[in-house]
Amino acid sequence: MLLQSIIEKSGIATVSISLLMEVTRKVGPPRVLAVDRPLGFPLGEPRNNELQRGIMMAALNLLTDGRSLPIEEDYRVRVPR
């Protein structure tokens, strides 16, 4: 996350995808998407294109959100019943 701060200061917007928000909040990134995936799999299981695309689109949308920083968004996956 420290590198993220340097990148942001140079004028390039960044987004973090976080599995552990209690840790991420301590660092304080400007934009973060919280996901409820298992550790090591922030974009979900391999070959789950729909889920991976959804998470990436949600993260990229934070770049054009227009809200004042910091932005913290929650991405919860709906599990089929």
PyMOL Python script that loads the backbone (N, CA, C, O; Angstrom):
from pymol import cmd

cmd.read_pdbstr("""\
ATOM      1  N   MET A   1       0.813  -1.189   0.000  1.00  0.00           N
ATOM      2  CA  MET A   1       0.000   0.000   0.000  1.00  0.00           C
ATOM      3  C   MET A   1       0.863   1.263   0.000  1.00  0.00           C
ATOM      4  O   MET A   1       0.415   2.311  -0.466  1.00  0.00           O
ATOM      5  N   LEU A   2       2.075   1.182   0.507  1.00  0.00           N
ATOM      6  CA  LEU A   2       2.938   2.347   0.488  1.00  0.00           C
ATOM      7  C   LEU A   2       3.259   2.756  -0.940  1.00  0.00           C
ATOM      8  O   LEU A   2       3.297   3.947  -1.248  1.00  0.00           O
ATOM      9  N   LEU A   3       3.488   1.793  -1.807  1.00  0.00           N
ATOM     10  CA  LEU A   3       3.708   2.085  -3.219  1.00  0.00           C
ATOM     11  C   LEU A   3       2.481   2.756  -3.819  1.00  0.00           C
ATOM     12  O   LEU A   3       2.601   3.649  -4.658  1.00  0.00           O
ATOM     13  N   GLN A   4       1.315   2.327  -3.392  1.00  0.00           N
ATOM     14  CA  GLN A   4       0.076   2.934  -3.875  1.00  0.00           C
ATOM     15  C   GLN A   4       0.052   4.426  -3.552  1.00  0.00           C
ATOM     16  O   GLN A   4      -0.377   5.225  -4.384  1.00  0.00           O
ATOM     17  N   SER A   5       0.496   4.810  -2.379  1.00  0.00           N
ATOM     18  CA  SER A   5       0.536   6.231  -2.009  1.00  0.00           C
ATOM     19  C   SER A   5       1.460   7.020  -2.922  1.00  0.00           C
ATOM     20  O   SER A   5       1.132   8.136  -3.323  1.00  0.00           O
ATOM     21  N   ILE A   6       2.610   6.450  -3.252  1.00  0.00           N
ATOM     22  CA  ILE A   6       3.562   7.116  -4.140  1.00  0.00           C
ATOM     23  C   ILE A   6       2.960   7.280  -5.532  1.00  0.00           C
ATOM     24  O   ILE A   6       3.087   8.339  -6.147  1.00  0.00           O
ATOM     25  N   ILE A   7       2.311   6.242  -6.022  1.00  0.00           N
ATOM     26  CA  ILE A   7       1.672   6.300  -7.347  1.00  0.00           C
ATOM     27  C   ILE A   7       0.582   7.364  -7.359  1.00  0.00           C
ATOM     28  O   ILE A   7       0.487   8.149  -8.303  1.00  0.00           O
ATOM     29  N   GLU A   8      -0.241   7.394  -6.314  1.00  0.00           N
ATOM     30  CA  GLU A   8      -1.315   8.398  -6.223  1.00  0.00           C
ATOM     31  C   GLU A   8      -0.740   9.817  -6.215  1.00  0.00           C
ATOM     32  O   GLU A   8      -1.274  10.704  -6.882  1.00  0.00           O
ATOM     33  N   LYS A   9       0.343  10.037  -5.466  1.00  0.00           N
ATOM     34  CA  LYS A   9       0.948  11.371  -5.389  1.00  0.00           C
ATOM     35  C   LYS A   9       1.480  11.837  -6.734  1.00  0.00           C
ATOM     36  O   LYS A   9       1.600  13.039  -6.973  1.00  0.00           O
ATOM     37  N   SER A  10       1.803  10.884  -7.621  1.00  0.00           N
ATOM     38  CA  SER A  10       2.285  11.260  -8.951  1.00  0.00           C
ATOM     39  C   SER A  10       1.133  11.525  -9.918  1.00  0.00           C
ATOM     40  O   SER A  10       1.359  11.847 -11.085  1.00  0.00           O
ATOM     41  N   GLY A  11      -0.107  11.389  -9.432  1.00  0.00           N
ATOM     42  CA  GLY A  11      -1.264  11.723 -10.260  1.00  0.00           C
ATOM     43  C   GLY A  11      -1.959  10.545 -10.918  1.00  0.00           C
ATOM     44  O   GLY A  11      -2.853  10.742 -11.742  1.00  0.00           O
ATOM     45  N   ILE A  12      -1.568   9.323 -10.571  1.00  0.00           N
ATOM     46  CA  ILE A  12      -2.195   8.135 -11.146  1.00  0.00           C
ATOM     47  C   ILE A  12      -3.130   7.533 -10.103  1.00  0.00           C
ATOM     48  O   ILE A  12      -2.693   7.184  -9.006  1.00  0.00           O
ATOM     49  N   ALA A  13      -4.401   7.411 -10.432  1.00  0.00           N
ATOM     50  CA  ALA A  13      -5.387   6.859  -9.509  1.00  0.00           C
ATOM     51  C   ALA A  13      -5.206   5.360  -9.361  1.00  0.00           C
ATOM     52  O   ALA A  13      -4.905   4.669 -10.334  1.00  0.00           O
ATOM     53  N   THR A  14      -5.388   4.855  -8.150  1.00  0.00           N
ATOM     54  CA  THR A  14      -5.234   3.427  -7.865  1.00  0.00           C
ATOM     55  C   THR A  14      -6.448   2.910  -7.105  1.00  0.00           C
ATOM     56  O   THR A  14      -7.193   3.677  -6.495  1.00  0.00           O
ATOM     57  N   VAL A  15      -6.634   1.588  -7.153  1.00  0.00           N
ATOM     58  CA  VAL A  15      -7.690   0.907  -6.400  1.00  0.00           C
ATOM     59  C   VAL A  15      -7.088  -0.342  -5.780  1.00  0.00           C
ATOM     60  O   VAL A  15      -6.378  -1.094  -6.447  1.00  0.00           O
ATOM     61  N   SER A  16      -7.373  -0.561  -4.505  1.00  0.00           N
ATOM     62  CA  SER A  16      -6.968  -1.799  -3.835  1.00  0.00           C
ATOM     63  C   SER A  16      -8.152  -2.741  -3.802  1.00  0.00           C
ATOM     64  O   SER A  16      -9.292  -2.308  -3.635  1.00  0.00           O
ATOM     65  N   ILE A  17      -7.888  -4.030  -3.961  1.00  0.00           N
ATOM     66  CA  ILE A  17      -8.897  -5.062  -3.749  1.00  0.00           C
ATOM     67  C   ILE A  17      -8.475  -5.770  -2.472  1.00  0.00           C
ATOM     68  O   ILE A  17      -7.384  -6.336  -2.401  1.00  0.00           O
ATOM     69  N   SER A  18      -9.343  -5.738  -1.457  1.00  0.00           N
ATOM     70  CA  SER A  18      -8.962  -6.217  -0.132  1.00  0.00           C
ATOM     71  C   SER A  18      -9.784  -7.410   0.316  1.00  0.00           C
ATOM     72  O   SER A  18     -11.002  -7.459   0.143  1.00  0.00           O
ATOM     73  N   LEU A  19      -9.083  -8.366   0.895  1.00  0.00           N
ATOM     74  CA  LEU A  19      -9.712  -9.521   1.528  1.00  0.00           C
ATOM     75  C   LEU A  19      -9.832  -9.319   3.032  1.00  0.00           C
ATOM     76  O   LEU A  19     -10.679  -9.936   3.679  1.00  0.00           O
ATOM     77  N   LEU A  20      -8.988  -8.460   3.589  1.00  0.00           N
ATOM     78  CA  LEU A  20      -8.933  -8.229   5.035  1.00  0.00           C
ATOM     79  C   LEU A  20      -9.070  -6.736   5.328  1.00  0.00           C
ATOM     80  O   LEU A  20      -8.072  -6.027   5.458  1.00  0.00           O
ATOM     81  N   MET A  21     -10.293  -6.274   5.428  1.00  0.00           N
ATOM     82  CA  MET A  21     -10.524  -4.840   5.591  1.00  0.00           C
ATOM     83  C   MET A  21      -9.969  -4.293   6.901  1.00  0.00           C
ATOM     84  O   MET A  21      -9.588  -3.124   6.959  1.00  0.00           O
ATOM     85  N   GLU A  22      -9.914  -5.106   7.953  1.00  0.00           N
ATOM     86  CA  GLU A  22      -9.377  -4.606   9.220  1.00  0.00           C
ATOM     87  C   GLU A  22      -7.905  -4.223   9.071  1.00  0.00           C
ATOM     88  O   GLU A  22      -7.436  -3.305   9.743  1.00  0.00           O
ATOM     89  N   VAL A  23      -7.183  -4.904   8.212  1.00  0.00           N
ATOM     90  CA  VAL A  23      -5.785  -4.568   7.936  1.00  0.00           C
ATOM     91  C   VAL A  23      -5.719  -3.393   6.958  1.00  0.00           C
ATOM     92  O   VAL A  23      -4.943  -2.460   7.160  1.00  0.00           O
ATOM     93  N   THR A  24      -6.518  -3.437   5.916  1.00  0.00           N
ATOM     94  CA  THR A  24      -6.516  -2.393   4.891  1.00  0.00           C
ATOM     95  C   THR A  24      -6.858  -1.032   5.485  1.00  0.00           C
ATOM     96  O   THR A  24      -6.252  -0.029   5.108  1.00  0.00           O
ATOM     97  N   ARG A  25      -7.810  -0.979   6.397  1.00  0.00           N
ATOM     98  CA  ARG A  25      -8.195   0.305   7.015  1.00  0.00           C
ATOM     99  C   ARG A  25      -7.029   0.938   7.772  1.00  0.00           C
ATOM    100  O   ARG A  25      -6.939   2.164   7.846  1.00  0.00           O
ATOM    101  N   LYS A  26      -6.146   0.131   8.327  1.00  0.00           N
ATOM    102  CA  LYS A  26      -4.990   0.667   9.059  1.00  0.00           C
ATOM    103  C   LYS A  26      -4.029   1.384   8.124  1.00  0.00           C
ATOM    104  O   LYS A  26      -3.361   2.336   8.526  1.00  0.00           O
ATOM    105  N   VAL A  27      -3.956   0.929   6.876  1.00  0.00           N
ATOM    106  CA  VAL A  27      -3.052   1.533   5.896  1.00  0.00           C
ATOM    107  C   VAL A  27      -3.698   2.748   5.242  1.00  0.00           C
ATOM    108  O   VAL A  27      -3.014   3.721   4.924  1.00  0.00           O
ATOM    109  N   GLY A  28      -5.018   2.698   5.038  1.00  0.00           N
ATOM    110  CA  GLY A  28      -5.756   3.845   4.521  1.00  0.00           C
ATOM    111  C   GLY A  28      -5.569   4.148   3.051  1.00  0.00           C
ATOM    112  O   GLY A  28      -5.212   5.276   2.711  1.00  0.00           O
ATOM    113  N   PRO A  29      -5.795   3.187   2.158  1.00  0.00           N
ATOM    114  CA  PRO A  29      -5.693   3.497   0.732  1.00  0.00           C
ATOM    115  C   PRO A  29      -6.821   4.427   0.293  1.00  0.00           C
ATOM    116  O   PRO A  29      -7.875   4.455   0.929  1.00  0.00           O
ATOM    117  N   PRO A  30      -6.620   5.184  -0.777  1.00  0.00           N
ATOM    118  CA  PRO A  30      -7.643   6.137  -1.214  1.00  0.00           C
ATOM    119  C   PRO A  30      -8.915   5.470  -1.747  1.00  0.00           C
ATOM    120  O   PRO A  30     -10.015   5.984  -1.540  1.00  0.00           O
ATOM    121  N   ARG A  31      -8.773   4.340  -2.427  1.00  0.00           N
ATOM    122  CA  ARG A  31      -9.924   3.628  -2.994  1.00  0.00           C
ATOM    123  C   ARG A  31      -9.724   2.152  -2.725  1.00  0.00           C
ATOM    124  O   ARG A  31      -8.667   1.591  -3.016  1.00  0.00           O
ATOM    125  N   VAL A  32     -10.755   1.521  -2.161  1.00  0.00           N
ATOM    126  CA  VAL A  32     -10.635   0.091  -1.861  1.00  0.00           C
ATOM    127  C   VAL A  32     -11.963  -0.611  -2.108  1.00  0.00           C
ATOM    128  O   VAL A  32     -13.033  -0.111  -1.759  1.00  0.00           O
ATOM    129  N   LEU A  33     -11.859  -1.775  -2.714  1.00  0.00           N
ATOM    130  CA  LEU A  33     -13.004  -2.652  -2.930  1.00  0.00           C
ATOM    131  C   LEU A  33     -12.816  -3.858  -2.025  1.00  0.00           C
ATOM    132  O   LEU A  33     -11.861  -4.618  -2.185  1.00  0.00           O
ATOM    133  N   ALA A  34     -13.728  -4.034  -1.074  1.00  0.00           N
ATOM    134  CA  ALA A  34     -13.678  -5.176  -0.162  1.00  0.00           C
ATOM    135  C   ALA A  34     -14.411  -6.348  -0.796  1.00  0.00           C
ATOM    136  O   ALA A  34     -15.556  -6.214  -1.228  1.00  0.00           O
ATOM    137  N   VAL A  35     -13.750  -7.492  -0.849  1.00  0.00           N
ATOM    138  CA  VAL A  35     -14.372  -8.684  -1.421  1.00  0.00           C
ATOM    139  C   VAL A  35     -14.418  -9.788  -0.370  1.00  0.00           C
ATOM    140  O   VAL A  35     -13.569  -9.843   0.521  1.00  0.00           O
ATOM    141  N   ASP A  36     -15.402 -10.657  -0.477  1.00  0.00           N
ATOM    142  CA  ASP A  36     -15.569 -11.744   0.487  1.00  0.00           C
ATOM    143  C   ASP A  36     -15.137 -13.078  -0.114  1.00  0.00           C
ATOM    144  O   ASP A  36     -15.902 -14.042  -0.126  1.00  0.00           O
ATOM    145  N   ARG A  37     -13.932 -13.120  -0.600  1.00  0.00           N
ATOM    146  CA  ARG A  37     -13.381 -14.326  -1.219  1.00  0.00           C
ATOM    147  C   ARG A  37     -12.366 -14.950  -0.263  1.00  0.00           C
ATOM    148  O   ARG A  37     -11.923 -14.290   0.677  1.00  0.00           O
ATOM    149  N   PRO A  38     -11.990 -16.208  -0.489  1.00  0.00           N
ATOM    150  CA  PRO A  38     -10.973 -16.846   0.364  1.00  0.00           C
ATOM    151  C   PRO A  38      -9.599 -16.185   0.180  1.00  0.00           C
ATOM    152  O   PRO A  38      -9.294 -15.643  -0.883  1.00  0.00           O
ATOM    153  N   LEU A  39      -8.793 -16.243   1.219  1.00  0.00           N
ATOM    154  CA  LEU A  39      -7.436 -15.696   1.133  1.00  0.00           C
ATOM    155  C   LEU A  39      -6.694 -16.318  -0.040  1.00  0.00           C
ATOM    156  O   LEU A  39      -6.747 -17.530  -0.248  1.00  0.00           O
ATOM    157  N   GLY A  40      -6.009 -15.489  -0.799  1.00  0.00           N
ATOM    158  CA  GLY A  40      -5.265 -15.955  -1.953  1.00  0.00           C
ATOM    159  C   GLY A  40      -6.059 -15.942  -3.249  1.00  0.00           C
ATOM    160  O   GLY A  40      -5.497 -16.154  -4.323  1.00  0.00           O
ATOM    161  N   PHE A  41      -7.361 -15.695  -3.160  1.00  0.00           N
ATOM    162  CA  PHE A  41      -8.216 -15.712  -4.347  1.00  0.00           C
ATOM    163  C   PHE A  41      -9.107 -14.471  -4.393  1.00  0.00           C
ATOM    164  O   PHE A  41     -10.331 -14.605  -4.383  1.00  0.00           O
ATOM    165  N   PRO A  42      -8.528 -13.264  -4.443  1.00  0.00           N
ATOM    166  CA  PRO A  42      -9.344 -12.045  -4.391  1.00  0.00           C
ATOM    167  C   PRO A  42     -10.318 -11.914  -5.556  1.00  0.00           C
ATOM    168  O   PRO A  42     -11.331 -11.225  -5.438  1.00  0.00           O
ATOM    169  N   LEU A  43     -10.029 -12.560  -6.668  1.00  0.00           N
ATOM    170  CA  LEU A  43     -10.947 -12.493  -7.815  1.00  0.00           C
ATOM    171  C   LEU A  43     -11.779 -13.763  -7.958  1.00  0.00           C
ATOM    172  O   LEU A  43     -12.459 -13.945  -8.967  1.00  0.00           O
ATOM    173  N   GLY A  44     -11.732 -14.635  -6.968  1.00  0.00           N
ATOM    174  CA  GLY A  44     -12.518 -15.859  -7.025  1.00  0.00           C
ATOM    175  C   GLY A  44     -11.741 -17.013  -7.626  1.00  0.00           C
ATOM    176  O   GLY A  44     -10.553 -16.905  -7.930  1.00  0.00           O
ATOM    177  N   GLU A  45     -12.439 -18.106  -7.787  1.00  0.00           N
ATOM    178  CA  GLU A  45     -11.794 -19.324  -8.269  1.00  0.00           C
ATOM    179  C   GLU A  45     -11.422 -19.211  -9.749  1.00  0.00           C
ATOM    180  O   GLU A  45     -12.026 -18.435 -10.490  1.00  0.00           O
ATOM    181  N   PRO A  46     -10.431 -19.987 -10.168  1.00  0.00           N
ATOM    182  CA  PRO A  46     -10.008 -19.957 -11.570  1.00  0.00           C
ATOM    183  C   PRO A  46     -11.167 -20.271 -12.519  1.00  0.00           C
ATOM    184  O   PRO A  46     -12.045 -21.079 -12.216  1.00  0.00           O
ATOM    185  N   ARG A  47     -11.139 -19.621 -13.650  1.00  0.00           N
ATOM    186  CA  ARG A  47     -12.098 -19.815 -14.749  1.00  0.00           C
ATOM    187  C   ARG A  47     -13.523 -19.381 -14.423  1.00  0.00           C
ATOM    188  O   ARG A  47     -14.452 -19.739 -15.147  1.00  0.00           O
ATOM    189  N   ASN A  48     -13.713 -18.620 -13.349  1.00  0.00           N
ATOM    190  CA  ASN A  48     -15.037 -18.071 -13.065  1.00  0.00           C
ATOM    191  C   ASN A  48     -15.065 -16.660 -13.668  1.00  0.00           C
ATOM    192  O   ASN A  48     -14.987 -15.655 -12.962  1.00  0.00           O
ATOM    193  N   ASN A  49     -15.177 -16.629 -14.985  1.00  0.00           N
ATOM    194  CA  ASN A  49     -15.062 -15.368 -15.722  1.00  0.00           C
ATOM    195  C   ASN A  49     -16.086 -14.335 -15.286  1.00  0.00           C
ATOM    196  O   ASN A  49     -15.763 -13.152 -15.181  1.00  0.00           O
ATOM    197  N   GLU A  50     -17.306 -14.758 -15.033  1.00  0.00           N
ATOM    198  CA  GLU A  50     -18.360 -13.814 -14.656  1.00  0.00           C
ATOM    199  C   GLU A  50     -18.036 -13.122 -13.331  1.00  0.00           C
ATOM    200  O   GLU A  50     -18.171 -11.904 -13.214  1.00  0.00           O
ATOM    201  N   LEU A  51     -17.612 -13.893 -12.345  1.00  0.00           N
ATOM    202  CA  LEU A  51     -17.254 -13.323 -11.050  1.00  0.00           C
ATOM    203  C   LEU A  51     -16.036 -12.411 -11.184  1.00  0.00           C
ATOM    204  O   LEU A  51     -16.030 -11.299 -10.657  1.00  0.00           O
ATOM    205  N   GLN A  52     -15.010 -12.878 -11.885  1.00  0.00           N
ATOM    206  CA  GLN A  52     -13.794 -12.088 -12.040  1.00  0.00           C
ATOM    207  C   GLN A  52     -14.074 -10.773 -12.765  1.00  0.00           C
ATOM    208  O   GLN A  52     -13.559  -9.724 -12.378  1.00  0.00           O
ATOM    209  N   ARG A  53     -14.877 -10.832 -13.797  1.00  0.00           N
ATOM    210  CA  ARG A  53     -15.240  -9.620 -14.536  1.00  0.00           C
ATOM    211  C   ARG A  53     -16.025  -8.663 -13.633  1.00  0.00           C
ATOM    212  O   ARG A  53     -15.797  -7.453 -13.662  1.00  0.00           O
ATOM    213  N   GLY A  54     -16.940  -9.201 -12.838  1.00  0.00           N
ATOM    214  CA  GLY A  54     -17.731  -8.359 -11.934  1.00  0.00           C
ATOM    215  C   GLY A  54     -16.877  -7.638 -10.912  1.00  0.00           C
ATOM    216  O   GLY A  54     -17.074  -6.450 -10.658  1.00  0.00           O
ATOM    217  N   ILE A  55     -15.924  -8.357 -10.322  1.00  0.00           N
ATOM    218  CA  ILE A  55     -15.042  -7.740  -9.332  1.00  0.00           C
ATOM    219  C   ILE A  55     -14.169  -6.678  -9.982  1.00  0.00           C
ATOM    220  O   ILE A  55     -14.023  -5.582  -9.440  1.00  0.00           O
ATOM    221  N   MET A  56     -13.590  -6.985 -11.129  1.00  0.00           N
ATOM    222  CA  MET A  56     -12.731  -6.011 -11.816  1.00  0.00           C
ATOM    223  C   MET A  56     -13.519  -4.772 -12.243  1.00  0.00           C
ATOM    224  O   MET A  56     -13.030  -3.651 -12.102  1.00  0.00           O
ATOM    225  N   MET A  57     -14.715  -4.961 -12.755  1.00  0.00           N
ATOM    226  CA  MET A  57     -15.529  -3.805 -13.169  1.00  0.00           C
ATOM    227  C   MET A  57     -15.891  -2.950 -11.963  1.00  0.00           C
ATOM    228  O   MET A  57     -15.872  -1.722 -12.051  1.00  0.00           O
ATOM    229  N   ALA A  58     -16.219  -3.578 -10.838  1.00  0.00           N
ATOM    230  CA  ALA A  58     -16.531  -2.818  -9.624  1.00  0.00           C
ATOM    231  C   ALA A  58     -15.313  -2.015  -9.164  1.00  0.00           C
ATOM    232  O   ALA A  58     -15.445  -0.866  -8.742  1.00  0.00           O
ATOM    233  N   ALA A  59     -14.128  -2.624  -9.246  1.00  0.00           N
ATOM    234  CA  ALA A  59     -12.903  -1.919  -8.860  1.00  0.00           C
ATOM    235  C   ALA A  59     -12.624  -0.751  -9.808  1.00  0.00           C
ATOM    236  O   ALA A  59     -12.312   0.353  -9.362  1.00  0.00           O
ATOM    237  N   LEU A  60     -12.735  -0.995 -11.103  1.00  0.00           N
ATOM    238  CA  LEU A  60     -12.475   0.073 -12.073  1.00  0.00           C
ATOM    239  C   LEU A  60     -13.492   1.204 -11.969  1.00  0.00           C
ATOM    240  O   LEU A  60     -13.156   2.365 -12.204  1.00  0.00           O
ATOM    241  N   ASN A  61     -14.720   0.875 -11.623  1.00  0.00           N
ATOM    242  CA  ASN A  61     -15.737   1.915 -11.465  1.00  0.00           C
ATOM    243  C   ASN A  61     -15.409   2.880 -10.328  1.00  0.00           C
ATOM    244  O   ASN A  61     -15.866   4.023 -10.334  1.00  0.00           O
ATOM    245  N   LEU A  62     -14.622   2.427  -9.353  1.00  0.00           N
ATOM    246  CA  LEU A  62     -14.219   3.320  -8.271  1.00  0.00           C
ATOM    247  C   LEU A  62     -13.326   4.453  -8.770  1.00  0.00           C
ATOM    248  O   LEU A  62     -13.231   5.501  -8.131  1.00  0.00           O
ATOM    249  N   LEU A  63     -12.675   4.240  -9.908  1.00  0.00           N
ATOM    250  CA  LEU A  63     -11.805   5.282 -10.464  1.00  0.00           C
ATOM    251  C   LEU A  63     -12.593   6.465 -11.010  1.00  0.00           C
ATOM    252  O   LEU A  63     -12.082   7.583 -11.060  1.00  0.00           O
ATOM    253  N   THR A  64     -13.827   6.223 -11.416  1.00  0.00           N
ATOM    254  CA  THR A  64     -14.654   7.294 -11.994  1.00  0.00           C
ATOM    255  C   THR A  64     -15.857   7.589 -11.127  1.00  0.00           C
ATOM    256  O   THR A  64     -16.831   8.183 -11.592  1.00  0.00           O
ATOM    257  N   ASP A  65     -15.800   7.187  -9.889  1.00  0.00           N
ATOM    258  CA  ASP A  65     -16.933   7.277  -8.967  1.00  0.00           C
ATOM    259  C   ASP A  65     -17.386   8.707  -8.704  1.00  0.00           C
ATOM    260  O   ASP A  65     -18.586   8.972  -8.643  1.00  0.00           O
ATOM    261  N   GLY A  66     -16.453   9.619  -8.549  1.00  0.00           N
ATOM    262  CA  GLY A  66     -16.802  11.017  -8.303  1.00  0.00           C
ATOM    263  C   GLY A  66     -16.964  11.365  -6.832  1.00  0.00           C
ATOM    264  O   GLY A  66     -17.059  12.544  -6.490  1.00  0.00           O
ATOM    265  N   ARG A  67     -16.998  10.370  -5.954  1.00  0.00           N
ATOM    266  CA  ARG A  67     -17.084  10.655  -4.513  1.00  0.00           C
ATOM    267  C   ARG A  67     -15.738  11.158  -4.020  1.00  0.00           C
ATOM    268  O   ARG A  67     -14.701  10.900  -4.631  1.00  0.00           O
ATOM    269  N   SER A  68     -15.767  11.874  -2.916  1.00  0.00           N
ATOM    270  CA  SER A  68     -14.511  12.340  -2.345  1.00  0.00           C
ATOM    271  C   SER A  68     -13.811  11.178  -1.640  1.00  0.00           C
ATOM    272  O   SER A  68     -14.449  10.249  -1.145  1.00  0.00           O
ATOM    273  N   LEU A  69     -12.492  11.260  -1.611  1.00  0.00           N
ATOM    274  CA  LEU A  69     -11.670  10.195  -1.041  1.00  0.00           C
ATOM    275  C   LEU A  69     -11.621  10.299   0.472  1.00  0.00           C
ATOM    276  O   LEU A  69     -11.741  11.402   1.007  1.00  0.00           O
ATOM    277  N   PRO A  70     -11.452   9.213   1.167  1.00  0.00           N
ATOM    278  CA  PRO A  70     -11.292   7.854   0.682  1.00  0.00           C
ATOM    279  C   PRO A  70     -12.636   7.215   0.319  1.00  0.00           C
ATOM    280  O   PRO A  70     -13.681   7.579   0.859  1.00  0.00           O
ATOM    281  N   ILE A  71     -12.581   6.259  -0.605  1.00  0.00           N
ATOM    282  CA  ILE A  71     -13.761   5.506  -1.024  1.00  0.00           C
ATOM    283  C   ILE A  71     -13.566   4.057  -0.593  1.00  0.00           C
ATOM    284  O   ILE A  71     -12.547   3.435  -0.889  1.00  0.00           O
ATOM    285  N   GLU A  72     -14.554   3.543   0.102  1.00  0.00           N
ATOM    286  CA  GLU A  72     -14.540   2.138   0.508  1.00  0.00           C
ATOM    287  C   GLU A  72     -15.840   1.511   0.027  1.00  0.00           C
ATOM    288  O   GLU A  72     -16.925   1.896   0.464  1.00  0.00           O
ATOM    289  N   GLU A  73     -15.726   0.555  -0.865  1.00  0.00           N
ATOM    290  CA  GLU A  73     -16.900  -0.105  -1.448  1.00  0.00           C
ATOM    291  C   GLU A  73     -16.863  -1.582  -1.070  1.00  0.00           C
ATOM    292  O   GLU A  73     -15.797  -2.192  -0.993  1.00  0.00           O
ATOM    293  N   ASP A  74     -18.036  -2.138  -0.839  1.00  0.00           N
ATOM    294  CA  ASP A  74     -18.154  -3.543  -0.460  1.00  0.00           C
ATOM    295  C   ASP A  74     -18.703  -4.334  -1.642  1.00  0.00           C
ATOM    296  O   ASP A  74     -19.751  -3.991  -2.188  1.00  0.00           O
ATOM    297  N   TYR A  75     -18.008  -5.375  -2.031  1.00  0.00           N
ATOM    298  CA  TYR A  75     -18.468  -6.247  -3.124  1.00  0.00           C
ATOM    299  C   TYR A  75     -18.777  -7.607  -2.521  1.00  0.00           C
ATOM    300  O   TYR A  75     -17.871  -8.372  -2.192  1.00  0.00           O
ATOM    301  N   ARG A  76     -20.034  -7.895  -2.382  1.00  0.00           N
ATOM    302  CA  ARG A  76     -20.452  -9.182  -1.832  1.00  0.00           C
ATOM    303  C   ARG A  76     -20.999 -10.049  -2.937  1.00  0.00           C
ATOM    304  O   ARG A  76     -21.843  -9.613  -3.719  1.00  0.00           O
ATOM    305  N   VAL A  77     -20.529 -11.258  -3.004  1.00  0.00           N
ATOM    306  CA  VAL A  77     -20.948 -12.185  -4.033  1.00  0.00           C
ATOM    307  C   VAL A  77     -22.212 -12.892  -3.568  1.00  0.00           C
ATOM    308  O   VAL A  77     -22.277 -13.415  -2.455  1.00  0.00           O
ATOM    309  N   ARG A  78     -23.205 -12.897  -4.430  1.00  0.00           N
ATOM    310  CA  ARG A  78     -24.434 -13.613  -4.110  1.00  0.00           C
ATOM    311  C   ARG A  78     -24.245 -15.089  -4.423  1.00  0.00           C
ATOM    312  O   ARG A  78     -23.981 -15.465  -5.565  1.00  0.00           O
ATOM    313  N   VAL A  79     -24.383 -15.911  -3.406  1.00  0.00           N
ATOM    314  CA  VAL A  79     -24.212 -17.352  -3.589  1.00  0.00           C
ATOM    315  C   VAL A  79     -25.566 -17.942  -3.986  1.00  0.00           C
ATOM    316  O   VAL A  79     -26.552 -17.745  -3.276  1.00  0.00           O
ATOM    317  N   PRO A  80     -25.631 -18.668  -5.120  1.00  0.00           N
ATOM    318  CA  PRO A  80     -26.896 -19.281  -5.521  1.00  0.00           C
ATOM    319  C   PRO A  80     -27.370 -20.311  -4.511  1.00  0.00           C
ATOM    320  O   PRO A  80     -26.571 -21.040  -3.923  1.00  0.00           O
ATOM    321  N   ARG A  81     -28.666 -20.357  -4.321  1.00  0.00           N
ATOM    322  CA  ARG A  81     -29.234 -21.333  -3.381  1.00  0.00           C
ATOM    323  C   ARG A  81     -29.795 -22.511  -4.087  1.00  0.00           C
ATOM    324  O   ARG A  81     -30.311 -23.426  -3.446  1.00  0.00           O
TER     325      ARG A  81
END
""", "prot")
cmd.dss("prot")
cmd.show_as("cartoon", "prot")
cmd.util.cbc("prot")
cmd.orient("prot")
